[in-house]
């Protein structure tokens, strides 16, 4: 009846407002509108991902992880493997950042297996190199990490993906600083920051780059 139609219409309005707030970088408002829409009518996978990012950007880590897991499963259900893997990538980064390495490793393994099983040539191949490169760097092998970040950069260039290209620059910069190549390393960190300040990268990547560059400067 009319009430079901009204709920759908009202949820659609909330989703539209939520997307608009997100585009304008009003993360709290985006979170509020998309959450309200989701309560009325479960969001589609792309909007679940947007709500997860809004949760992340407003410091709701636990909720972000639950939403990313849900987005991952919904993309899988749609047969959209690359997007499912992208959701898993953000989960891996968030879990590792909180020191939950076993869980992060499990999700990384799952994402890797999905790409292998479907033998997909997609930009997500490069995204999955990022947490592996970070592991290599943290284990003390800065030269190995540099090579791995550089490989991710080649994939980013091939697919024209600015987020991944920025991750690669950041990683290569940090690796070079660790190798004692300070000037060259800092120049790459500067390039990564230019992409951030020019608004070329997504908000979540902005946050990661900012933190890492400040960390390196200190």
PAZAPA-4460 file (N, C-alpha, C; in steps of 0.05 Angstrom, whole numbers, plus 32768, in hexadecimal, padded with zeros to 4 digits):
% residues 218
    n_x    n_y    n_z   ca_x   ca_y   ca_z    c_x    c_y    c_z   seq   type   mol
   8011   7FE8   8000   8000   8000   8000   8011   8019   8000     1      X     A
   8004   802F   8005   8011   8049   8004   8028   804B   8019     2      X     A
   8024   803F   8030   8038   8042   8045   8053   8036   803D     3      X     A
   8052   801F   802F   806B   8013   8025   8078   8025   8010     4      X     A
   8067   8030   7FFF   8072   8042   7FEA   807E   805B   7FF7     5      X     A
   8071   8065   800B   807B   807D   8019   8096   8077   8026     6      X     A
   8098   805F   8032   80B2   8058   803F   80C8   8057   802A     7      X     A
   80C2   804C   8013   80D7   804A   7FFD   80DE   8066   7FF4     8      X     A
   80CA   8077   7FF1   80CF   8092   7FE7   80DF   80A2   7FFC     9      X     A
   80D7   809F   8015   80E5   80AD   802B   8102   80A4   802E    10      X     A
   8106   8089   802B   8122   807E   802D   8132   8089   8016    11      X     A
   8126   808A   7FFE   8135   8094   7FE6   813D   80B1   7FEA    12      X     A
   812B   80C1   7FF6   8132   80DD   7FFC   8149   80DF   8010    13      X     A
   8148   80CE   8025   815E   80CE   8038   8178   80C6   802C    14      X     A
   8177   80B2   801A   8190   80A8   800D   819B   80BF   7FFC    15      X     A
   818A   80CC   7FEC   8193   80E2   7FDB   81A0   80F8   7FEC    16      X     A
   8194   80FF   8003   819F   8114   8014   81BA   810A   8020    17      X     A
   81BA   80F1   8028   81D3   80E5   8033   81EA   80E7   801F    18      X     A
   81E5   80DF   8006   81FA   80E0   7FF1   8203   80FD   7FED    19      X     A
   81F0   810F   7FEE   81F6   812C   7FEA   8208   8136   8000    20      X     A
   8201   812F   8019   8211   8137   8030   822D   812B   802E    21      X     A
   822F   8112   8025   8249   8105   8023   825A   8114   800E    22      X     A
   824E   811B   7FF7   825C   8129   7FE2   8266   8144   7FEC    23      X     A
   8257   8150   7FFF   825E   816A   800A   8270   8168   8023    24      X     A
   8278   8150   8029   828A   814A   8040   827D   814F   805B    25      X     A
   8263   814E   805C   8255   8150   8076   8251   8133   8080    26      X     A
   8266   8128   808C   8265   810B   8092   8250   8104   80A7    27      X     A
   824D   8114   80BB   8239   810E   80D0   821D   810F   80C5    28      X     A
   8217   8123   80B4   81FD   8124   80A8   81F8   810D   8095    29      X     A
   820D   8106   8086   820A   80EF   8073   8204   80D6   8083    30      X     A
   8213   80D2   8099   820E   80BB   80AA   81F1   80BA   80B5    31      X     A
   81E8   80D1   80BE   81CD   80D3   80C9   81B7   80CC   80B4    32      X     A
   81B9   80D8   809C   81A5   80D4   8088   81A6   80B7   807E    33      X     A
   81BE   80AC   8078   81C0   8091   806E   81B7   807C   8082    34      X     A
   81BE   8081   809C   81B5   806F   80B1   8196   806E   80B3    35      X     A
   818B   8086   80B1   816D   8089   80B3   8160   807A   809B    36      X     A
   816C   807D   8083   8162   8070   806B   8164   8052   806F    37      X     A
   817B   8049   8079   8180   802C   807D   816C   801F   8090    38      X     A
   8163   802F   80A4   8150   8025   80B8   8134   8022   80AB    39      X     A
   812F   8032   8097   8115   8030   8089   8114   801A   8074    40      X     A
   812B   8018   8066   812C   8005   804F   814A   7FFF   804C    41      X     A
   8152   7FE6   804E   816F   7FE0   804D   817C   7FEB   8034    42      X     A
   8192   7FF8   8038   81A1   8006   8022   81AC   7FF2   800E    43      X     A
   81AF   7FFB   7FF5   81BD   7FEC   7FE1   81DB   7FEC   7FE8    44      X     A
   81EA   7FD9   7FDD   8206   7FD5   7FE4   8217   7FEE   7FE2    45      X     A
   8214   7FFE   7FCC   8224   8016   7FC8   821F   802A   7FDF    46      X     A
   8206   802C   7FE7   8200   803F   7FFD   8208   8034   8018    47      X     A
   8208   801A   801B   8213   800E   8034   8230   8015   8037    48      X     A
   823F   8015   8020   825B   801C   801F   825E   803A   8027    49      X     A
   824D   804B   801C   824D   8067   8023   8248   806C   8041    50      X     A
   8235   805D   804B   822F   805F   8068   8247   8055   8079    51      X     A
   8254   8040   806F   826C   8036   807D   8282   804C   807E    52      X     A
   8286   805A   8067   829A   806F   8066   8292   8086   8079    53      X     A
   8277   808C   8079   826E   80A2   808B   8273   809A   80A8    54      X     A
   826F   8080   80AF   8274   8076   80CA   8291   8079   80D0    55      X     A
   82A2   8072   80BD   82BF   8074   80C1   82C7   8091   80C6    56      X     A
   82BD   80A3   80B6   82C5   80BF   80B8   82B9   80CD   80D0    57      X     A
   82A7   80C0   80DE   829C   80CC   80F7   82A4   80BB   810F    58      X     A
   82B9   80AA   810B   82C5   809C   8122   82B5   8084   812C    59      X     A
   82A3   807A   811C   8293   8062   8125   829F   8049   8119    60      X     A
   82B6   8040   8124   82C5   802A   8118   82B7   8010   8119    61      X     A
   82AA   8009   812F   829C   7FF0   8131   8286   7FEE   811D    62      X     A
   8277   8003   811A   8261   8004   8107   826C   8003   80EA    63      X     A
   8281   8011   80E5   828E   8010   80CB   8294   7FF3   80C3    64      X     A
   82A0   7FE4   80D5   82A8   7FC8   80CF   828F   7FB7   80C8    65      X     A
   827A   7FBB   80D8   8261   7FAB   80D3   8256   7FB3   80B8    66      X     A
   8256   7FCD   80B1   824B   7FD6   8098   825C   7FCD   8080    67      X     A
   8276   7FCD   8083   8288   7FC4   806E   8284   7FA6   8069    68      X     A
   8280   7F97   807E   827B   7F7A   807C   8261   7F76   806C    69      X     A
   824D   7F86   8073   8233   7F84   8065   8236   7F8C   8048    70      X     A
   8244   7FA2   8042   8248   7FAA   8026   8257   7F94   8017    71      X     A
   826B   7F89   8023   827A   7F73   8016   8268   7F5C   800E    72      X     A
   8257   7F54   8021   8245   7F3E   801C   8230   7F44   8006    73      X     A
   8227   7F5D   8007   8213   7F65   7FF2   821F   7F67   7FD6    74      X     A
   8237   7F72   7FD5   8245   7F72   7FBA   8249   7F56   7FB0    75      X     A
   8251   7F44   7FC2   8255   7F28   7FBB   823B   7F1C   7FB0    76      X     A
   8225   7F22   7FBE   820B   7F18   7FB6   8203   7F22   7F9A    77      X     A
   820D   7F3A   7F94   8207   7F45   7F79   821B   7F3B   7F64    78      X     A
   822F   7F2C   7F6D   8243   7F22   7F5A   8257   7F38   7F53    79      X     A
   8258   7F4D   7F63   826B   7F63   7F5D   8284   7F5E   7F6F    80      X     A
   8296   7F4E   7F64   82AE   7F45   7F74   82C1   7F5D   7F7A    81      X     A
   82C7   7F6E   7F66   82D9   7F84   7F6C   82CF   7F96   7F82    82      X     A
   82B5   7F9D   7F83   82AB   7FAE   7F98   82AB   7F9F   7FB3    83      X     A
   82A6   7F85   7FB2   82A7   7F75   7FCB   82C3   7F76   7FD6    84      X     A
   82D7   7F74   7FC4   82F3   7F74   7FCD   82FA   7F90   7FD7    85      X     A
   82EF   7FA5   7FCB   82F6   7FC0   7FD4   82EB   7FC5   7FF0    86      X     A
   82D3   7FBB   7FF6   82C8   7FBD   8011   82DA   7FAE   8025    87      X     A
   82E4   7F96   801C   82F6   7F86   802D   8310   7F95   8032    88      X     A
   831A   7FA3   801E   8333   7FB2   8021   8330   7FC7   8037    89      X     A
   831A   7FD6   8037   8316   7FEA   804C   8313   7FDE   8067    90      X     A
   8307   7FC6   8068   8305   7FB7   8081   8321   7FB0   808B    91      X     A
   8332   7FA5   8079   834D   7F9D   8080   835C   7FB5   808C    92      X     A
   835A   7FCC   807E   8369   7FE4   8087   835F   7FED   80A3    93      X     A
   8345   7FED   80A7   833A   7FF6   80C0   8341   7FE3   80D7    94      X     A
   833F   7FC9   80D2   8346   7FB5   80E7   8364   7FB6   80EE    95      X     A
   8375   7FB8   80D9   8392   7FBA   80DE   8398   7FD3   80EE    96      X     A
   838B   7FE9   80E7   838F   8002   80F5   8389   8000   8113    97      X     A
   8375   7FEF   811A   836E   7FEB   8136   837E   7FD5   8143    98      X     A
   8391   7FC9   8134   83A2   7FB4   813F   8395   7F99   813F    99      X     A
   837F   7F96   8130   8372   7F7B   812F   837D   7F6D   8116   100      X     A
   8396   7F63   8119   83A4   7F59   8102   839A   7F3E   80F8   101      X     A
   8391   7F2D   810A   8387   7F12   8102   836F   7F15   80F1   102      X     A
   835C   7F26   80FA   8344   7F2B   80EA   834A   7F38   80CF   103      X     A
   835C   7F4B   80D0   8364   7F59   80B7   8370   7F45   80A3   104      X     A
   8381   7F34   80AE   838E   7F1F   809D   8379   7F0C   8090   105      X     A
   8365   7F06   80A0   834F   7EF4   8096   8340   7F01   807F   106      X     A
   833A   7F1A   8082   832B   7F28   806D   833D   7F2C   8054   107      X     A
   8356   7F31   8059   8369   7F35   8042   836A   7F1B   8032   108      X     A
   836C   7F04   8041   836D   7EEA   8034   8354   7EE5   8024   109      X     A
   833E   7EEC   802F   8324   7EE7   8022   8322   7EF8   8008   110      X     A
   832A   7F11   800A   8329   7F23   7FF2   833C   7F19   7FDC   111      X     A
   8354   7F11   7FE4   8368   7F06   7FD2   835C   7EEE   7FC3   112      X     A
   8350   7EDC   7FD3   8345   7EC3   7FC7   832F   7EC9   7FB3   113      X     A
   831E   7EDD   7FB9   8308   7EE5   7FA7   8314   7EEE   7F8C   114      X     A
   8328   7EFE   7F8D   8334   7F08   7F74   8341   7EF1   7F65   115      X     A
   834F   7EDF   7F73   835C   7EC8   7F66   8348   7EB5   7F5A   116      X     A
   8332   7EAF   7F69   831E   7E9C   7F5F   8311   7EA6   7F46   117      X     A
   830D   7EC0   7F44   82FF   7ECB   7F2C   8314   7ED5   7F18   118      X     A
   832D   7ED1   7F1E   8344   7EDB   7F0E   833E   7EF6   7F01   119      X     A
   8338   7F0A   7F12   8331   7F24   7F09   8349   7F36   7F06   120      X     A
   834A   7F45   7EF0   835E   7F59   7EEC   8350   7F74   7EF2   121      X     A
   8352   7F7D   7F0B   8344   7F95   7F13   8356   7FA6   7F25   122      X     A
   834F   7FBF   7F2A   835F   7FD0   7F3A   8362   7FC6   7F57   123      X     A
   834E   7FB6   7F5F   834F   7FAC   7F7B   8367   7F9A   7F80   124      X     A
   8373   7F8E   7F6A   838C   7F7F   7F6D   83A1   7F91   7F7A   125      X     A
   83A1   7FAB   7F72   83B4   7FBE   7F7D   83AD   7FC6   7F99   126      X     A
   8393   7FC9   7F9F   838B   7FD0   7FBA   8394   7FBB   7FCE   127      X     A
   8392   7FA2   7FC7   839A   7F8D   7FDA   83B8   7F8C   7FDE   128      X     A
   83C7   7F98   7FCC   83E5   7F9A   7FD1   83EC   7FAD   7FE7   129      X     A
   83D9   7FC0   7FED   83DF   7FD5   8001   83E3   7FCA   801D   130      X     A
   83CF   7FBA   8028   83D4   7FAF   8043   83EC   7F9C   8043   131      X     A
   83F1   7F8E   802D   8408   7F7C   802C   8422   7F8C   802D   132      X     A
   8422   7FA2   801E   843A   7FB3   801E   8440   7FC0   8039   133      X     A
   842A   7FC7   8047   842C   7FD3   8062   8439   7FBE   8075   134      X     A
   842F   7FA5   8072   843A   7F8F   8083   8458   7F8C   807E   135      X     A
   845F   7F8C   8064   847B   7F89   805C   848C   7FA0   8068   136      X     A
   8481   7FB8   8067   848F   7FD0   8072   8493   7FCD   8090   137      X     A
   847D   7FC5   809E   847E   7FC3   80BB   848F   7FAB   80C4   138      X     A
   8494   7F98   80B3   84A6   7F82   80BA   84C3   7F8A   80B7   139      X     A
   84C8   7FA3   80AD   84E4   7FAD   80AA   84F0   7FAB   808F   140      X     A
   84E0   7FA1   807B   84EA   7F9E   8060   84E0   7FB6   804F   141      X     A
   84ED   7FCD   8052   84E4   7FE6   8044   84E8   7FE3   8026   142      X     A
   84FE   7FD5   801D   8503   7FD2   8001   84ED   7FC1   7FF4   143      X     A
   84E5   7FAB   8001   84D0   7F9A   7FF7   84B6   7FA9   7FF7   144      X     A
   84B1   7FB9   800B   8498   7FC9   800D   8497   7FDD   7FF6   145      X     A
   84AE   7FEA   7FF0   84AF   7FFE   7FDA   84A7   7FF0   7FC0   146      X     A
   84B2   7FD9   7FBB   84AC   7FCA   7FA2   848E   7FC3   7FA0   147      X     A
   8483   7FBB   7FB6   8467   7FB3   7FB7   8454   7FCB   7FB4   148      X     A
   845B   7FE1   7FC1   844B   7FFA   7FBE   844D   8004   7FA1   149      X     A
   8465   8001   7F95   8469   8009   7F79   8458   7FF9   7F66   150      X     A
   8455   7FDF   7F6C   8444   7FCD   7F5B   8427   7FD6   7F5D   151      X     A
   841E   7FDE   7F75   8403   7FE8   7F79   83FF   8002   7F68   152      X     A
   8414   8012   7F67   8414   802B   7F58   8410   8026   7F3A   153      X     A
   841E   8012   7F30   841B   800B   7F13   83FE   8003   7F0D   154      X     A
   83F2   7FF3   7F1F   83D6   7FEB   7F1B   83C4   8004   7F1D   155      X     A
   83C9   8016   7F2F   83BA   802F   7F32   83BB   803F   7F18   156      X     A
   83D3   8041   7F0D   83D6   8051   7EF4   83C6   8044   7EDD   157      X     A
   83C8   8029   7EDC   83BA   801B   7EC6   839C   801F   7EC7   158      X     A
   8391   8021   7EDF   8374   8024   7EE2   836C   8041   7EE8   159      X     A
   8380   8053   7EE9   837A   806F   7EEE   836C   8074   7F09   160      X     A
   8376   8066   7F1E   836A   8067   7F38   837B   8079   7F4B   161      X     A
   8370   8091   7F51   8380   80A4   7F60   8383   809D   7F7D   162      X     A
   836F   8090   7F89   8372   8087   7FA5   8389   8073   7FA8   163      X     A
   838A   805F   7F96   839F   804B   7F97   83BA   8058   7F91   164      X     A
   83BB   806A   7F7D   83D4   8077   7F76   83DF   8087   7F8E   165      X     A
   83CD   8093   7F9D   83D5   80A2   7FB5   83DF   8090   7FCB   166      X     A
   83D1   8079   7FD0   83DB   8065   7FE3   83F7   805C   7FDB   167      X     A
   83FB   8058   7FC1   8415   804E   7FB7   842B   8063   7FBC   168      X     A
   8425   807C   7FB6   8439   8092   7FBB   8440   8094   7FD8   169      X     A
   842B   8094   7FE8   842F   8095   8005   8441   807E   800F   170      X     A
   843B   8066   8006   844A   804F   800F   8467   804F   8005   171      X     A
   846A   8058   7FEC   8486   8059   7FE1   8496   806F   7FF1   172      X     A
   8488   8085   7FF7   8495   809B   8006   849E   8092   8021   173      X     A
   848C   8084   8030   8493   807A   804B   84AA   8065   8049   174      X     A
   84A8   8054   8034   84BD   803F   8030   84D8   804C   802C   175      X     A
   84D9   8061   801B   84F2   806F   8015   84FD   807D   802E   176      X     A
   84EC   8089   803E   84F4   8096   8057   8501   8081   8069   177      X     A
   84F5   8069   806A   8500   8053   807A   851A   8049   806F   178      X     A
   851E   804C   8055   8538   8043   8049   854D   8059   804B   179      X     A
   8546   8070   8057   8559   8086   805A   855A   8099   8042   180      X     A
   8549   8094   802E   8547   80A6   8017   8533   80BC   801D   181      X     A
   853B   80CE   8030   8527   80E0   803B   851C   80F4   8027   182      X     A
   852D   8101   8017   8523   8115   8004   8510   810A   7FF0   183      X     A
   8518   80F3   7FE5   8507   80E6   7FD0   84ED   80DC   7FDD   184      X     A
   84EF   80D2   7FF5   84D7   80C9   8004   84C3   80DF   8009   185      X     A
   84CE   80F5   8013   84BD   810C   801B   84B0   8118   8002   186      X     A
   84BE   8117   7FEB   84B3   8122   7FD2   849A   8111   7FCA   187      X     A
   849B   80F7   7FCF   8483   80E6   7FC9   846D   80EB   7FDD   188      X     A
   8474   80F0   7FF6   8460   80F6   800A   8452   8111   8003   189      X     A
   8462   8124   7FF9   8457   813E   7FF1   8443   813A   7FDA   190      X     A
   844A   8128   7FC7   8438   8123   7FB0   841E   8117   7FBA   191      X     A
   8420   8105   7FCE   8408   80F8   7FD9   83F7   810E   7FE6   192      X     A
   8403   8121   7FF4   83F4   8136   8001   83E7   8149   7FED   193      X     A
   83F4   814D   7FD6   83E9   815E   7FC1   83CE   8152   7FB7   194      X     A
   83CE   8138   7FB4   83B5   812B   7FAB   839F   812F   7FC0   195      X     A
   83A7   812F   7FD9   8393   8132   7FEF   8389   814F   7FEE   196      X     A
   839B   8162   7FEE   8393   817F   7FF0   8384   8187   7FD7   197      X     A
   838A   817B   7FC0   837C   8181   7FA7   8360   8174   7FA6   198      X     A
   835A   8164   7FBA   8340   8157   7FBB   833D   8141   7FA6   199      X     A
   8353   8134   7F9F   8352   8120   7F8A   834C   8104   7F95   200      X     A
   834E   8101   7FB0   834A   80E6   7FBB   8332   80E5   7FCD   201      X     A
   8329   80CC   7FD3   8311   80C9   7FE3   8317   80D1   8000   202      X     A
   8303   80D9   800F   8307   80E3   802B   8315   80CF   803D   203      X     A
   8310   80B5   803A   831C   80A2   804C   833A   80A0   8047   204      X     A
   8341   80A1   802D   835E   80A1   8025   836B   80BA   802F   205      X     A
   835E   80D1   802D   8368   80EA   8038   8372   80E7   8054   206      X     A
   8360   80DB   8065   8366   80D8   8081   837F   80C7   8086   207      X     A
   8381   80B1   8076   8397   809F   8079   83B1   80AD   8071   208      X     A
   83B0   80BC   805B   83C8   80C9   8051   83D1   80DF   8065   209      X     A
   83BF   80EF   806E   83C5   8104   8082   83D4   80F9   809A   210      X     A
   83C8   80E4   80A6   83D3   80D8   80BE   83EF   80CD   80B9   211      X     A
   83F3   80BF   80A2   840C   80B3   809C   8422   80C8   8097   212      X     A
   841B   80DD   8089   842F   80F2   8083   8437   8101   809C   213      X     A
   8423   8107   80AD   842A   8114   80C7   843C   8102   80D7   214      X     A
   8436   80E8   80D8   8445   80D4   80E6   8462   80D3   80DC   215      X     A
   8466   80D4   80C1   8480   80D4   80B5   8490   80ED   80BC   216      X     A
   8482   8104   80BB   848F   811E   80C1   849A   811E   80DE   217      X     A
   848A   8112   80F0   8493   8111   810C   84AA   80FE   810F   218      X     A
***
